[in-house]
Amino acid sequence: MGLFCISCSIISTLKVLLFIGVATFIGGLIVLPILIIYVRIHFAKNRAGRLRKETVVGFFHPYCNAGGGGERVLWAAIKSIQTKYPSVHIAVYTGDLDAEAEQIIKKAEKGFNIQLKPGIEFIYLHKRKWVEAAPYPYFTLLGQSLGSVWLGLEALNSLQPDIYIDTMGYAFTYPLFKYIGGCQVGCYTHYPTISTDMLRHVYRRVVSHNNRRIIARNPFLSAAKIAYYKLFAAIYGLVGRCAETVMVNSTWTEEHINAIWNCPFKTHRVYPPCDVEHLTKLPLLTMEDKNGIIKIVSVGQFRPEKDHPLQLRALYELRSIVSEELWERIRLVFIGSCRNADDEARVKDMQDLAKHLALDENVEFKLNVPYPELVRELQEGTIGIHAMWNEHFGIGIVECMAAGLIMVAHASGGPKADIIETQRGSQTGFLAENEKEYAKVMAYIMSMHAKDRDQIRTAARASVNRFSGENFEKGFLRAVEPFFRSKQE
């Protein structure tokens, strides 16, 4: 009898829970659309009452003062719109609270050699911490994506643009600005938040910076992560398709975006702007001009995915296969920007690793250098090195090639698909996958006859014109032109 009563009680509880769940679901179907309509009407009234009557273009780039390749795209895109549509008002959503507008503009102009017109408005966001990885030790992709919605809501509430362009890849903000803000939405995607390559890495249980050893070594955790990634990819595709025009920076990115977003007819491949016009005009220095010093130059932000430790290990391998006399002439120069304390800690770890490997006398770190110093280092360099697996494009790679360096990059992603040709007769650089391969290639370059090196350098320079700022401007304006055509009509 007691067991029967308990069973009846459990069944009754389940019925109540089921009723509550169904009622909540049905209520959500009714209330949510009403809430969306109400909020949209609210923002529509805000736009109608806005003092500015000209078209407002809002660029969502919370790290606009970081000084990397993504920031070069941002400022080149803004310059393009300022030139073609001078009456448009430009606003940049940024989380760089410690930098004033004038400082940001000066850094952009000095670092990228881009001249901007005055009048750019900066909307300062205080919730940027929610898009950083630190608050989400687990389910990082989902946490950061949901955090971007919270940050986007702050942005939309601060300024409601007519045209919203995301240049950092926060796809989860697109439905917010499209359906709530009533904006036209465009994006420039450097790197998909999730890719089929990431799924393959988890499926094969490969240890990487986004697949921890404990997960890679456990079949049950790997299976759970695959399920999580597939669900996330499905949602990522839904929000990504909310963009009305999609720009991608390389063949590799285009293939992955089309695989997940499935919107090939509104996807445009627009290679990022590289300063090839100026760099290809630099005279090619001989080894005598460089005082016999062989500089291996690494250009890139100090982020974990750039895999700077691999470059140090490659230098360690190189030491074991070259003569002592040659080794004394070799220098590895790291050039890049530090966004925050985490980047600075990574640089300190690299410096410690260099000392541990007894390489510190042959390694230099140059942080946040001005553009003229970057150009001088590139001109004095002999070899360029880049080690990121599945680099989406590689602006630093192109600029090294334009300056006359012989490039050695990872055999994956954009460098392999778009930038470096390895066939004899048309070779523009080299590809490698691990420290031993990098070391062997660099030793081979150092042993080449000067005429053979110059042949590769000349071919590399001739190949980079397709990545010029002028071509970027044409491609970018072609992709966003429908937005402005509708405004003019």
LINKAMO-V122628 format. One line per field, one symbol per residue. ss: DSSP state (H for helix, E for strand, L for the rest). phi: phi as a letter, one per 40 degrees, with the letter a starting at -180 (. if undefined). A space follows every 10 residues. Layout:
ss=???
phi=???
//
This chain:
ss=LHHHHHHHHH HHHHHHHHHH HHHHHHHHHH HHHHHHHHHH HHHHHHHHLL LLLLLEEEEE LLLLLLLLHH HHHHHHHHHH HHHHLLLLEE EEEELLLLLL HHHHHHHHHH HHLLLLLLLL EEEELLLHHH HLLLLLLLLH HHHHHHHHHH HHHHHHHHLL LLEEEELLLL HHHHHHHHHH LLLEEEEEEL LLLLLHHHHH HHHLLLLELL ELHHHHLLHH HHHHHHHHHH HHHHHHHHHH LLLLEEEELL HHHHHHHHHH HLLHHHEEEL LLLELHHHHL LLLLLLLLLL LLLEEEEEEL LLLHHHLHHH HHHHHHHHHL LLLHHHHLLE EEEEEELLLL HHHHHHHHHH HHHHHHLLLH HHEEEEELLL HHHHHHHHHH LLEEELLLLL LLLLHHHHHH HHHLLEEEEE LLHHHHHHHL LLLLLLLLEE EELLHHHHHH HHHHHHHLLH HHHHHHHHHH HHHHHHHEHH HHHHHHHHHH HHHHHHHHL
phi=.ccccccccc cccccccccc cccccccccc cdcccccccc cdcccccccc ccbccbbbcc adbcbcgbcc cccdcccccc ccccbccccb bbcbbcccbc dccccccccc cbfbcbcchc cbbcbbbcdc bccdcbcbfc dccccccccc ccccccccac ccbbbcbbgc cccccccccc cgccbbabbc acdbbccccc ccccfccacb acdccccbcc cccccccccc cccccdcccc ccccbbbbca cccdcccccc cfbccbbbcb cccbccdccc cccccccccc fgcbcbbbbi ccbcccfcdc ccccccccdc bbccccdccc bbbcbabbca cccccccccc cccccccfbd cbbbbbbfcc ddcccccccc cbbbbabccf dcbhdccccc ccchcccbbc cafcdccbbb bbccgbcbib babacccdcc cccccccccd cccccccccc ccccccbccc ccdccccccc ddccccccc
//
